[in-house]
């Protein structure tokens, strides 16, 4: 692979292209999800007043008080306005994984062993974090 | 200090932020636990949006990441628990990095291979940082955050910058990882060759940076850029752009921990993201109209004030 030119290489351009679309969609989703939430276009799992009345408490206390699901348990409540808004924020945290999957394909095609391994390891780290294996629960 | 109308506006804004931090926030905004009934929720959300908007302007003009200003200042001035401020801070830094990443990669300023090499190890440590940060009592985190913010302010005050650091020979590891490149320097109208050295030292430093970013929910541009620029020897523009890219990976790892722990409230995170992103766009237009060096000094002062206040809160004062 040739790095020695002033123009970005193919892998970099693919990452940039995917990132552009994924992040643009992310902003749209976040705004849409928030509008659904605050205008209560869908029923809520916890009222906004209850959240606002307790946002000075720690995350653990708030989750305990309202029996909020941790990890991926919120997926089953996706048609609730607050959960939909939460999901749109979570989408932003998934954007990088999508880009990395795309660029790993490019490294594979270029038979770039080192960066294929690095990008696969990076995906595994992020998927591990996203899995909730270490993060969920209190 | 400020030569234009927008400059005067900016000066007033900085003064307003300073006063907010110095005057007791209980009086100004109500930083301690405020009963929900004392102010309707949407007023807080609107205030947060407006505040994040101005913070976005300040951040871009001062050349610092939004996250590093957001967490200490919002945790001082708003009634939200530090867990949610850190969760929102991570999402603010992540959203900013995602939206800025694509053009930087297309221009060849951000370097994919340099970023991937450093982010892999940094993202692992940011997960551990997030876990530790959410497990420790809030007053300990406040204290550690305060000390870290004061440290960051000192680093920003003292750190030198090198436009084109001299790297006589690249190290073995960077050769194996093919970390080198050329970018077009607009100001000089020519291509700039660059390579890096001291890669193993850089990797160790990114472990520390990742841990701190995850623990405090801070964007880590304040640390990424000096390490890329002064330790590894990458040109300043490549360092700044690649830092944004590394931040998007490291913050992703930590953000998932905060999301799974229920430490991200859309009611706090979304207005902050929207305000900060709008503010940075306006700030970019103001860049040519204000003296960024002076603004930077004021921002460092703001950080020092926020850091000291966090230390006091950590001691329960």
Interface residues (C-beta under 8 A of the other chain):
Chain A: X1 X3 X4 X5 X6 X7 X8 X9 X11 X12 X13 X15 X16 X17 X19 X20 X22 X23 X26 X27 X30 X31 X33 X34 X37 X38 X48 X49 X51 X52 X53 X54 X55 X56 X57 X58 X59 X60 X62 X63 X68 X70 X71 X72 X82 X85 X86 X88 X89 X90 X92 X93 X95 X96 X97 X100 X103 X114 X115 X118 X119 X121 X122 X125 X126 X128 X129 X130 X132 X134 X135 X136 X138
Chain B: X32 X33 X34 X35 X36 X37 X41 X42 X44 X45 X79 X80 X81 X83 X84 X87 X91 X94 X95 X98 X99 X101 X102 X103 X105 X106 X107 X108 X110 X111 X112 X113 X116 X117 X119 X120 X123 X124 X127 X130 X131 X134 X138 X176 X177 X178 X180 X181 X182 X183 X184 X191 X248 X249 X252 X253 X254 X255 X256 X257 X258 X259 X260 X261 X262 X263 X264 X265 X266 X267 X268 X269 X270 X271 X273 X274 X277
